[in-house]
Amino acid sequence: MPAQGSQRDARLADAWRVFFFKEVGVKLTVNGEAYDSKQAESVTALLEEMGIGGRAVVVVLNDGVIPASSRSTCGLREGDCVELFRLVGGG
């Protein structure tokens, strides 16, 4: 049986690993629904995680449109609201 101190040290190590390596993710609202993102370092990473990277979509982050050229540098924070709109052609 491990000593009490080693169990506590293991729990602390796990907590630090979660904190530094973002294993927990970020809670967002995407199209009005709660969403737990595992890769919230950028809008591009979120789109890839959701399986819609590379598709023609308009991204609105907290009431501001994010141009496609800025998505890889635009980070996400806890509580952000993301709206995704798919472009549809027709006449």
Summary of the structure (lengths in Angstrom):
residues: 91
radius of gyration: 18.0
end to end distance: 72.1
largest distance: 72.1
contacts: 197
relative contact order: 0.19
helix: 31%
strand: 26%
